Amino acid sequence: MSRFANERAWDGERKSSMVVETDTIDHSGKAPLGGVVGRLHGSQSRFVSMTGGGDDSAVQTMIEAEPLGARVEVKPDESGRSIIRAITPA
């Protein structure tokens, strides 16, 4: 069984059709972390994802450019959390 609750809804949509609806940046730790809530275009399912995994490029993009409406690519990490791998501002 997939660790993503809506794995089937995500098929074929992960790279080009995931759009950020709201976001936050947490500056309380050593390095900033970003979080987003968005929607898959085809299925209209919502998703929650965060930055992490040792790659700071996604959170830096979120800090430098407006994330609302941005397209995102996410992937599960080894524990099944949805991690933002790339973000492209609208």
Secondary structure, DSSP 4 states (H G I P E B T S, - for coil): --SSTTHHHHTTTTTTSEEEEEEEEE-SSSS-EEEEEEEETTT--EEEEE-BTTB-HHHHHHHHS--TT-EEEEEE-TTS-EEEEEEE--
